[in-house]
């Protein structure tokens, strides 16, 4: 496999997992005024990181040296 792309894809997967974990860890709550507080930005950032990691993994597989 193409090593730099493989490493980049692993970083993308790790970032996606970290965003998911941070969203779950922070949680969400409704304050006394009825306003919902949550870290919504972690959801699309995590999905984008997972998709980027998957695309880079496919590219690493396609660019592997042929035997």
C-alpha positions, -999 to +999 in steps of 0.1 A: +000+000+000+010+036-004+024+043+030+017+081+034-019+077+022-023+048+046-010+068+075-032+098+065-063+075+064-055+062+099-053+097+112-086+105+095-103+075+112-087+084+145-099+120+142-134+108+134-134+085+164-121+113+186-149+136+175-175+110+182-160+103+216-159+140+225-195+145+215-206+116+237-183+127+265-195+163+266-231+153+264-260+178+260-284+194+284-312+219+286-307+249+308-333+266+330-344+288+301-351+258+279-321+262+256-304+231+244-266+231+248-246+205+229-214+203+209-231+199+175-199+207+155-184+174+164-210+154+145-203+168+109-166+170+117-165+134+127-184+122+097-162+143+074-131+127+090-144+092+086-153+098+049-118+114+043-102+084+060-122+060+039-113+079+006-077+080+015-077+042+023-093+035-010-066+056-028-039+039-008-052+005-020-056+017-056-020+031-057-004+000-042+025-014-061+015-041-086+034-074-085 
